[in-house]
Amino acid sequence: MEELKLQISELLQKVEQAINALAWPEKEQELIDLKQQMSAPDFWATQEIAKTVS
C-alpha cells in the first residue's frame, strides 16, 4: 500500500510539472479574457479586431 501511495505522489508531481510547463493557468485566464472580449456587443462590428482575436 505504501508503494502505491508513493507512485501516486510521484505521478501528481509529474502532472503538476506538466501543468506548469504548459502555462495552464495563464492560458486558462487568456481564454477567459478572450471570451469576455468576444461577448462585448460591439466586438463583431469591427472585423479587423474580430479577426485578430477569434
N, C-alpha and C positions, 0 to 999 in steps of 0.2 A: 504494500500500500504506500509506503514512503517513497518507493521508486516512482510510482505513478504520480504522486504529488510533485516530485522533483521534475519529472518530464513536463507536467502541466505548467509548472512555474517557468521552466526554460522556454516552452512554447509561447507563453504570454510575453516574455521578454522579447522574443523574436518578433511577435506581432506588433508590439509597441515600437520596436526599432523600425519596422517596415512602415508603420503609420507615420512616424517622424520623418523617415527618408522621403516619403511621398508628399510631405507637407499637407497631410489630410485636413487638419483644422483650418489652415489658410485657404485651401481650395474650397472647403465647405462654406466658409464665410464669403469667398468670392462669388460662389454660386448664389447665395442668399442676396448679395448686393446686386448682382445682375438681374435676378428675378424681380427685385424691387424696382430697378430702373425700367425694366420691360413692362411692368404693370402701370407705369405712370400714364395718365390719359394722353399726353402729347408725345409720348415716346415714338410711336409709329408714324407720326405726322412728318417727321424728318427722316427721310430714307437714308441719308448719309450716316446719321447717328445710329439708326437701327441696324445698318449693315455692319458697323464696327463692333456692336455688342452682341448681336444674335448669331 
